[in-house]
Amino acid sequence: MIFLYSYFGIGLVTLIVVLWEDRLCKQKESDRLRELGRAINPDRRQLSLRLLEDFVLPVIAAVVMVALWPTAFYMLFRTELDKRKAALWQKIQDFTVEGSYLKECLSVQEIESREMVEDPLGAVPQLPFGHLNGVWRSFLESRTGADEIWSFSAEFRPSRRCKVLRAGYVLVRGNNPGRYFLTVMTEKSRFR
Amino acid sequence: MTAQLAENLRYEGKQEFMCTTPLCDFFAMGGTQPKFMPMNTACWRGYVGQWEIVDNRLYLVGLEGMLRDGSEASVATIFPDFPDRVFANWYSGVIRIPQGKCIEYVHQGYNSAYESDLYLEVNQGLVAEPRLQHYGTASTTDESEGYGIAAMTVLKRPGKGDG
């Protein structure tokens, strides 16, 4: 019995919290917007529809909330998780190098000597970064005298199964990373 | 989006379909990207590449596609100094090779599921040990082996009139 009381007690608390948050949201909403909403929907003038919207549906919703509050928590948890995943994918999409990704400061000569590409079949230019040499040259041309070149590496985990890697070199001016040149751009999913 | 045509890969003496597009990474990393003209809805990228793995190295050895000016694309369009063979040093990722029969067809991208997937991890063009993942057995014996798409819409070519 105590379990039942506890269960419905938590449901009641959940309902109170939801109502409180709804009240806070409505306070932020301007009166003008509310009036506009009412004006757009003329059916709101009918008493039956107003009773349905203002009393019947909220009561049903309240009963469902008290009875099925674990579902509400699960949906809240999933919504939060999906929001964070979407934010992470957006971060990957709009990738920029942050200070925490920086590895070491290198000279152009050091970088080019370590990034020479060779191929036994001669299918790559014998230049730093191989087929990406043109992109590298363009990256170097964008430097100013004050810029340092740092190597960077960033790893993201949008989900348990997926790992996203970005690595390369970035121009740093006064501790601020700017334009970057990618040498590794990969998304690895473990399984389907 | 319609299910997409796979790239072609020659691996260990066999012709396979590859549900990975390493050239897309090259373009995303700043490499020269020609203005491809998609010919049908099953190939929005506008080209189909022919790849080969030799001595654990990934090479682009052919390309078929159309450019927006109506001319045909080839490997030389992207890599003029290497028209016959290009070592994919830019590419790091996982090549997926679907194998066996289709167990669930999804008419979107490369989302269809097959009995097995052969995964080849690639690090800057160098191919590591393969990994085979088995997912199940097709429920019917009517299904044909290997990757395929169910349908596509042919797009109108620029400058071509009706009839």
HADDOCK unambig.tbl for C-alpha pairs under 7 A between the chains (distance, minus, plus):
assign (segid A and resid 123 and name CA) (segid B and resid 82 and name CA) 6.57 0.50 0.50
assign (segid A and resid 123 and name CA) (segid B and resid 85 and name CA) 5.60 0.50 0.50
assign (segid A and resid 123 and name CA) (segid B and resid 86 and name CA) 4.80 0.50 0.50
assign (segid A and resid 123 and name CA) (segid B and resid 87 and name CA) 5.13 0.50 0.50
assign (segid A and resid 124 and name CA) (segid B and resid 86 and name CA) 6.20 0.50 0.50
assign (segid A and resid 124 and name CA) (segid B and resid 87 and name CA) 5.62 0.50 0.50
assign (segid A and resid 130 and name CA) (segid B and resid 89 and name CA) 6.65 0.50 0.50
assign (segid A and resid 131 and name CA) (segid B and resid 89 and name CA) 7.00 0.50 0.50
assign (segid A and resid 132 and name CA) (segid B and resid 31 and name CA) 6.49 0.50 0.50
assign (segid A and resid 132 and name CA) (segid B and resid 90 and name CA) 6.83 0.50 0.50
assign (segid A and resid 135 and name CA) (segid B and resid 30 and name CA) 5.91 0.50 0.50
assign (segid A and resid 135 and name CA) (segid B and resid 31 and name CA) 6.46 0.50 0.50
assign (segid A and resid 182 and name CA) (segid B and resid 29 and name CA) 6.07 0.50 0.50
assign (segid A and resid 183 and name CA) (segid B and resid 90 and name CA) 6.71 0.50 0.50
assign (segid A and resid 184 and name CA) (segid B and resid 92 and name CA) 6.16 0.50 0.50
assign (segid A and resid 185 and name CA) (segid B and resid 92 and name CA) 6.57 0.50 0.50
assign (segid A and resid 186 and name CA) (segid B and resid 92 and name CA) 5.76 0.50 0.50
assign (segid A and resid 186 and name CA) (segid B and resid 93 and name CA) 5.05 0.50 0.50
assign (segid A and resid 187 and name CA) (segid B and resid 93 and name CA) 6.32 0.50 0.50
assign (segid A and resid 188 and name CA) (segid B and resid 93 and name CA) 6.31 0.50 0.50
assign (segid A and resid 188 and name CA) (segid B and resid 94 and name CA) 6.37 0.50 0.50
